[in-house]
């Protein structure tokens, strides 16, 4: 399976792996302690300025069915579980779902990570996840209106990436970025137009257990499941300034700790995305299930099921957010 460049998983010849004109049709990381409605409004005070100079104020929490990723096109939320895709309106009403998204894939898969949206398509990182490692990683595209499978592109096994926890579209640099939950030292980039592997960005210091990727005004944001829920530690949001994305290495900055409150309990952070139409950040998180090395190990006291929630934050921008980050950025 070793490949020196991205190969199309299709018997058809095409100019771009993301060109749909020729297209053919596990767990990682509750009855609540107090039962909650599907949407809870939680206005919260603004927090102190972050690495990017932005502030975040929690607007509401929406319960959803999926436990992995979140993407938005500005008018809808798209959510992934490990093995399904869901479409919601912005108030949390379920509109559509695909419970068999892997049936048409050319390679076996049992796991979605965080997902992204671009030009009518959902970009997903899919894999066969077992014993803390991914196999047969693919970039799989799904129609955002029907949630039907469109096509796939294989990852470059020579890159060093052994798992795909998240995927995001970088429209400023025409790149598709992927993260690795097993080894979060790097994020990996592919050409948006021809699908070829471009390279990787070394993150220093390394975030633990990367779960989500998303871009906002050109800057890259990373969610990491780096807090120990057993010890009541918050997970965190990390920041990579757009000026350093094309370097070989960059120093990342702490953007936000996902404290309790405003989160309702400690748990497992997952994906994220930004709604530029409403100027909001959406963060996916789970609570109630104890997760060890990506595998479920029973429920925490007070829970009889795992709860999956979208946390919708209003964003307050600084004057020039990306220019306020400290640190030295270098090429190796």
C-alpha positions, 0 to 999 in steps of 0.5 A: 500500500506504499504510495509516492503520491496520491492515487485516485481510488477510481477506475476512471481517468480525470483531471482532478480527484476532487472533480465531481464531473466524472464521479461515481456514485469504532469510537475515539476521542448519557442520560445527563446528570440533569436532563437537558433539552436539545438546545440550551442557550448559555450566554457567557461572559467574554474570556480574556484575549487568546493567542490570536487576540480573539475572544469567545462567548458561548451562545448555546449548546445543541445536542446531536446524534454524532460523536466525531466531527462538525462542518457548516456551510453557513446555513446547516450543520453537518455532523459525523459519528464514527459510522454515519453522517447527519444534517441539521439546521442551525437550531439543531433540527435533524434534516437528513442522515446517512447510516451507511456511508461506507457501503460505496467506498472502494476500501474498508472503513469503520471510522470518520473523524472531523469533517470539512465543507467546500463547494457543496461537498463534505470532505471526510477522513475515513479509515479502518481504525483498530487498536489505536491505529488507522489503516486504508486512510482515504479522503472521501467526499460526500454530497452535502445535500444528499449525504451520498458518497461522491469519490475518494482519494488515498493518502500518502503512506510515505508521509508518516501519517498513520491515522486521520482524526480531522480534515479541513479546507484551506481556501487561501492556499488551495490545500486540504489538511489532515491531522493524525490522532496517534502522532500529532507532531505534524499536520499533513497537506494535499493539493486541493486541485490535483490531490497530490501530497504536498508536505507536512507542517511540524507543530511545536510544542506538539498538541496531544491527541489532535481531534479537529481542524478548521480555518478562520480568516486564514488561521488554522485552529486545532482541537486537542483531547489533551485534558484528562477527564478523570482528573477534571482537566479541560481539553484545549484549542490551539492556534497556528497563524496563517503567516507560518502555514507554509513553513516547515515548522511553527510554534503553536499558541494556546487559544482557549481552554474548554473549561467547566463552566461554560462546558457542562462537564469534562469529557472528550473534545472532538471537531470544530468549524467556523460559521463566517456568516454568523461569526461563530465557532462551533465545537463538538464535544462528548461527555459521559463516556470514559475513553482510554486510548480511543476506546470506550471503557464504560460510563462516568457516575450519573450517566447511562449513555454518552451525550454529544453536543455542539457548543456555539461560540460568538467570536469577538475579533481583535484589531488584527488577530493573527498579528498579535501572536507571539513566538518565533516561526522558522523553517527546518 
